[in-house]
Amino acid sequence: MNRQDLFEHHQLLTDRAFEIMQAKNNDYAGSKGDVPFANFQRCEAMGVCTTEQGFLVRIIDKVSRLSTFAQDGKLLVANEGYEDAILDIINYCVLMSAYIKGKQEKTLTDSNPS
């Protein structure tokens, strides 16, 4: 694989990740889209952990699957290969970044009312 192949692979993965994000966010957070982090915020609402920790738990789940793949060279769940775990990690990282950014922006807005 050369650099151009790498960049094309990156674009393909991120395009697929975006499509998955759109579909799964509808399924997990509702079709209205007004609370895109709802499924992650539920763990905080239930007193399990912070929303940020909820993102990390899901990321670690996927890292665990990739660790098994790296060790065994295969995964046993049908229709969920290593690339699915990678795409999920991409999306969880984007979601966490957006959640933290929104939280920081709200803090700034709340501390500097116009």
Secondary structure, DSSP 8 states (H G I E B T S, - for coil): --HHHHHHHHHHHHHHHHHHHHHHHHHHH-TT-S-TTHHHHHHHHTTSS-HHHHHHHHHHHHHHHHHHHHHHS---STT--HHHHHHHHHHHHHHHHHHHHHHHHHHHHHHS--
